[in-house]
């Protein structure tokens, strides 16, 4: 799709990230898989490449290249390590809340540090008791003079254990207007982390628990106005979470196709390469078809987002297609590898485990289908991509910079 959605600058960025991923990330994967611990140093090294700032405007020190460039960065890292692709995508959620809702003072305070890799941001919305039901959250913030005091906890927070600045949505009053968002530095008294729990996949990535015990935060750390918490949560999920996780799935999908193609080329049966067995070639063809369809959906949605076009439905569909097709190809890859794919010294089983981690965040496939059904029926409640289009659209100077 080079030359259609992407430019030469995108292509150079892809090559830059691919070389880094192969040389700096791939050698560490055996260690990451064995330890199942948070990969703190590698996360920092990736952040220092400046890639977390890909959607941050140049005036704040960012790359100003937009969402398609972000997709390429996450995709290329995920092709080698789903965990490190997930680390970058989770940081981008943290970027979103400041870009869209931060004051100028907050932007100048934090965006240059994020762009340089000196600060890793997160967003924290989900709670154990409410799950994806945002309005069911119980964590609170109470005004006390020039401060707010936060109490409660958040779970499944991407980059929980490497993050420096947490964007936390909590309850400040009743109903949908009673949610507010705050920037909470990781060194604030009253803030702590739950124990890191190794999961099925994404070893090296942290998505754990944040705990607030009378954590005092200055009122200046309020994002937007009191009551803006729901827009912060929803817009970050729709405009960043869905395309970001789409990119992680796409990178894992690419790796599955490459690994399986190599496997069937190197293995021989009946005196010929394994791919000469008819059903095997058919499976490889189906995997390639899925990958091409998935990439088209991902790049199209990201392109529309960069253009400031209404594209909530395209973002939903891209996440749905990429997650489901990657999982389908993961199963096919395991079937082709047969018993050889069951051992942890082959990467295909890692790709299978990692792919399952992308299903739930920013809405499961059923949620995407429900929302797409509402679009078809004319029951959708407006589009975040349209409401925030002025903040998402690439400006003319950035577009000019993408043409060479």
C-alpha positions in Angstrom: 0.0 0.0 0.0 3.0 2.3 -0.2 2.2 5.3 -2.4 -1.5 5.1 -1.6 -1.9 5.7 2.1 1.8 6.0 2.9 4.6 8.3 1.7 8.4 7.9 1.4 8.7 9.4 4.9 6.4 6.7 6.2 8.6 4.1 4.5 11.7 5.5 6.0 10.1 5.5 9.5 9.0 1.8 9.0 12.6 0.9 8.1 14.0 2.7 11.1 11.6 1.0 13.5 12.1 -2.4 11.9 15.9 -2.2 12.2 15.6 -1.2 15.8 13.1 -4.0 16.6 15.3 -6.6 15.0 18.6 -5.4 16.5 17.5 -4.1 19.9 14.3 -6.0 20.8 14.4 -9.5 19.2 17.6 -10.6 21.1 15.8 -9.8 24.4 12.7 -11.9 23.7 14.0 -15.2 25.2 14.8 -13.3 28.5 11.5 -11.5 28.5 9.6 -14.8 28.0 11.5 -16.6 30.7 11.3 -13.8 33.3 7.7 -12.7 32.6 8.7 -9.5 34.4 8.2 -5.9 33.4 10.8 -4.9 30.9 11.5 -1.5 32.3 14.8 -0.7 30.5 13.7 -1.7 27.0 10.5 0.4 27.4 12.7 3.4 28.2 15.0 2.8 25.3 12.1 2.6 22.9 10.6 5.8 24.4 13.9 7.6 23.9 13.6 7.0 20.1 11.0 9.7 20.2 8.2 7.5 18.8 5.8 8.1 21.7 5.7 11.6 20.4 4.6 10.7 16.9 1.1 12.3 17.3 2.4 15.2 19.3 2.7 18.5 17.4 6.2 19.7 16.5 5.9 22.8 18.6 5.9 20.6 21.7 8.8 18.6 20.5 6.9 15.8 18.8 7.1 14.2 15.4 3.8 15.6 14.3 3.3 12.7 11.8 -0.1 11.5 12.9 -2.0 8.3 13.3 -0.9 6.4 10.2 2.7 6.9 11.3 1.8 5.8 14.8 0.2 2.7 13.3 3.4 1.8 11.4 5.5 2.2 14.6 3.3 0.0 16.7 2.9 -2.5 13.9 6.6 -2.9 13.3 7.4 -3.3 17.0 4.6 -5.8 17.4 5.9 -7.8 14.5 8.8 -8.6 16.7 7.4 -8.2 20.2 3.7 -7.8 20.9 4.7 -6.7 24.4 6.7 -3.7 23.2 4.1 -2.8 20.6 1.6 -2.8 23.4 3.9 -0.6 25.5 3.9 2.1 22.8 0.2 1.9 22.1 -0.6 2.2 25.8 1.6 5.3 26.0 -0.3 6.8 23.1 -3.5 6.6 25.2 -1.8 8.7 27.8 -0.8 11.2 25.1 -4.4 11.5 23.9 -5.8 12.9 27.1 -3.3 15.7 27.2 -3.5 16.6 23.5 -7.3 16.8 23.6 -8.1 18.0 27.1 -4.9 19.5 28.5 -4.5 23.2 29.1 -1.6 25.0 27.4 0.3 24.9 30.7 -0.2 21.2 31.0 0.8 20.6 27.4 4.0 22.6 27.7 4.7 20.8 31.0 4.3 17.3 29.8 4.2 16.9 26.0 7.9 17.8 25.4 8.9 15.3 28.1 6.8 12.6 26.6 8.1 13.3 23.1 11.7 13.0 24.3 11.1 9.8 26.1 11.6 11.2 29.6 8.0 10.5 30.6 5.8 7.6 29.9 2.1 8.4 30.3 -0.9 6.1 30.9 -4.6 6.3 31.1 -6.5 4.5 33.9 -10.3 4.0 33.7 -11.2 0.3 34.4 -12.1 -1.0 37.8 -12.5 -4.5 39.1 -16.2 -4.0 40.0 -17.3 -2.2 36.9 -15.1 -3.5 34.0 -16.0 -1.9 30.8 -19.0 -0.1 32.4 -17.4 3.3 32.8 -20.3 4.8 34.7 -20.1 2.0 37.2 -16.7 3.1 38.6 -16.3 3.7 42.3 -13.0 5.5 42.7 -13.4 9.0 43.9 -11.9 12.5 44.0 -13.0 15.0 46.6 -12.1 18.7 46.5 -10.1 19.9 49.5 -9.0 23.5 49.1 -6.6 23.8 46.2 -6.3 20.0 46.0 -8.3 16.9 45.2 -8.0 13.7 47.3 -8.2 10.5 45.4 -9.3 7.1 46.8 -9.8 3.8 45.1 -8.0 1.6 42.5 -7.8 1.0 38.8 -6.9 -2.3 37.0 -5.7 -3.4 33.6 -3.8 -0.2 33.2 -1.4 -0.4 30.3 2.2 0.6 31.4 1.1 0.6 35.0 4.5 -0.3 36.3 6.6 1.8 33.9 4.4 4.9 33.8 5.4 8.2 35.2 2.2 10.1 34.7 -1.2 8.5 35.0 -4.3 10.0 33.5 -7.0 8.8 36.0 -10.7 9.1 35.6 -12.6 9.0 38.9 -16.0 10.0 40.3 -16.4 13.6 41.5 -20.2 13.5 41.6 -23.3 11.5 40.5 -24.2 10.4 37.0 -22.5 10.8 33.7 -21.5 14.4 34.5 -19.9 13.2 37.7 -16.7 11.8 36.3 -13.5 13.9 36.1 -9.9 13.2 34.9 -6.7 14.0 36.7 -2.9 13.8 35.9 -1.3 11.9 38.8 2.5 11.6 39.0 3.8 8.2 40.0 5.8 9.6 42.9 2.8 11.3 44.7 2.3 10.2 48.3 -0.8 8.0 48.6 -0.1 6.4 45.2 1.1 2.8 44.9 1.1 -0.1 42.6 -0.4 -3.6 43.0 1.8 -6.6 42.6 2.8 -7.3 39.0 1.0 -10.5 37.9 2.4 -12.4 34.9 -0.2 -13.1 32.3 -0.7 -15.5 29.5 1.2 -13.4 27.0 2.7 -9.9 26.3 5.6 -10.8 28.7 7.6 -7.7 29.4 4.5 -5.4 29.3 2.7 -4.3 32.4 -1.1 -3.9 32.7 -1.7 -3.9 36.4 -3.3 -2.1 39.3 -3.0 1.5 40.5 -4.0 2.2 44.1 -5.0 5.6 45.5 -5.1 6.0 49.3 -5.8 9.6 50.2 -3.6 10.6 47.3 -3.5 14.4 47.2 -3.4 16.0 43.7 -3.3 19.7 43.0 -6.4 21.1 41.3 -4.1 22.3 38.5 -3.8 18.6 37.6 -7.5 18.5 36.6 -7.8 17.7 32.9 -10.3 20.0 31.3 -13.1 20.8 33.6 -14.7 18.9 36.4 -17.2 16.6 34.7 -15.1 16.0 31.6 -14.1 12.5 32.7 -16.5 10.6 30.4 -15.3 12.4 27.2 -11.7 11.9 28.3 -12.3 8.1 28.7 -14.5 7.6 25.6 -12.5 9.7 23.1 -9.2 8.2 24.2 -10.6 4.7 23.7 -12.2 5.5 20.3 -9.6 7.7 18.7 -6.5 6.0 20.1 -7.3 2.7 21.8 -9.0 1.1 18.8 -6.5 2.1 16.1 -3.6 1.4 18.5 -4.7 -2.1 19.3 -5.5 -2.6 15.6 -1.8 -1.9 14.9 -0.7 -4.4 17.6 -2.9 -7.1 16.0 -1.6 -6.2 12.6 2.0 -6.6 13.6 1.4 -9.9 15.3 -0.5 -11.0 12.2 2.4 -10.1 9.9 4.7 -12.1 12.1 2.4 -15.1 12.0 2.4 -15.1 8.2 6.2 -14.7 7.9 7.0 -17.3 10.5 4.6 -19.9 9.0 5.8 -19.2 5.4 9.4 -19.8 6.6 8.4 -23.0 8.4 6.7 -24.6 5.4 9.6 -23.6 3.2 12.2 -25.2 5.4 10.3 -28.3 6.4 10.1 -31.1 3.8 7.6 -33.9 3.3 7.6 -36.6 0.6 10.8 -35.1 -0.8 9.3 -31.6 -1.3 8.8 -28.5 0.8 5.9 -28.7 3.1 4.1 -25.9 1.2 3.7 -28.3 -1.7 1.1 -30.2 0.3 -2.1 -28.8 -1.0 -4.0 -28.1 2.2 -0.9 -26.3 3.6 -0.6 -23.9 0.7 -4.3 -23.2 1.0 -3.9 -22.3 4.7 -1.0 -20.0 3.8 -3.0 -18.3 1.1 -5.9 -17.7 3.5 -3.5 -16.2 6.0 -2.1 -13.9 3.4 -5.6 -12.8 2.3 -6.6 -12.1 5.9 -3.4 -10.0 6.5 -4.0 -7.9 3.3 -7.6 -7.3 4.3 -6.6 -6.4 7.9 -3.9 -4.0 6.8 -6.3 -2.2 4.3 -8.9 -1.7 7.1 -6.2 -0.5 9.6 -4.5 2.0 7.2 -7.8 3.3 5.8 -9.1 4.1 9.3 -5.9 5.8 10.4 -5.8 7.8 7.2 -9.3 9.1 7.7 -8.4 10.0 11.3 -5.4 12.0 10.1 -7.6 13.8 7.6 -10.0 14.8 10.3 -12.9 12.9 8.7 -15.7 11.2 10.7 -14.5 7.7 11.1 -15.7 6.1 14.3 -17.2 3.2 12.4 -14.1 2.6 10.4 -12.0 2.6 13.6 -14.4 0.0 15.2 -14.4 -2.1 12.1 -10.6 -2.0 11.9 -10.2 -3.2 15.4 -12.8 -5.9 14.9 -11.3 -7.2 11.6 -7.7 -7.1 12.8 -8.3 -8.9 16.1 -10.6 -11.6 14.6 -8.5 -12.2 11.5 -5.2 -12.3 13.5 -6.8 -14.9 15.8 -8.0 -16.9 12.8 -4.5 -16.9 11.3 -2.9 -17.8 14.7 -5.0 -20.9 14.8 -4.1 -21.7 11.2 -0.4 -21.2 12.0 -0.7 -23.6 14.9 -2.4 -26.2 12.8 0.3 -25.9 10.1 3.1 -26.2 12.7 1.2 -29.1 14.4 3.2 -30.4 17.4 6.2 -28.2 16.5 4.2 -25.2 17.4 3.4 -26.3 20.9 6.9 -25.7 22.3 8.0 -22.4 23.8 11.3 -22.3 21.8 9.2 -21.6 18.6 7.7 -18.1 18.3 4.3 -19.1 16.8 2.9 -20.1 20.2 4.0 -16.7 21.6 2.1 -14.9 18.8 -1.0 -17.0 19.6 -0.8 -16.0 23.3 -0.1 -12.4 22.5 -2.9 -12.1 20.0 -5.5 -13.1 22.6 -4.5 -10.1 24.8 -5.8 -7.6 22.2 -9.4 -8.9 22.1 -10.8 -7.1 25.2 -9.3 -3.6 25.5 -11.1 -0.7 23.9 -14.1 -3.0 23.4 -14.4 -6.7 22.6 -15.5 -7.8 19.2 -19.1 -8.1 20.4 -19.0 -4.5 21.5 -17.6 -3.4 18.1 -20.4 -5.3 16.4 -23.1 -3.8 18.6 -21.8 -0.3 17.8 -21.6 -1.0 14.1 -25.2 -2.3 14.3 -26.2 1.0 15.8 -24.4 2.8 12.9 -26.4 0.7 10.4 -29.7 1.4 12.2 -29.0 5.1 12.5 -28.9 4.8 16.3 -25.3 5.9 17.0 -24.9 8.9 19.3 -22.5 11.0 17.2 -18.8 10.5 16.4 -15.8 11.4 18.6 -13.7 11.7 15.4 -16.0 14.5 14.3 -16.3 16.2 17.6 -12.5 16.4 18.0 -11.6 16.7 14.4 -9.8 20.0 14.7 -7.5 18.5 17.2 -6.9 15.3 15.2 -6.4 16.6 11.7 -2.9 17.0 10.4 -2.1 20.6 9.6 -0.9 21.7 6.2 2.7 22.0 7.2 2.8 18.5 8.5 1.1 17.1 5.4 3.8 18.9 3.3 6.4 17.3 5.4 5.0 13.8 4.6 5.4 14.1 0.9 9.2 13.8 0.6 
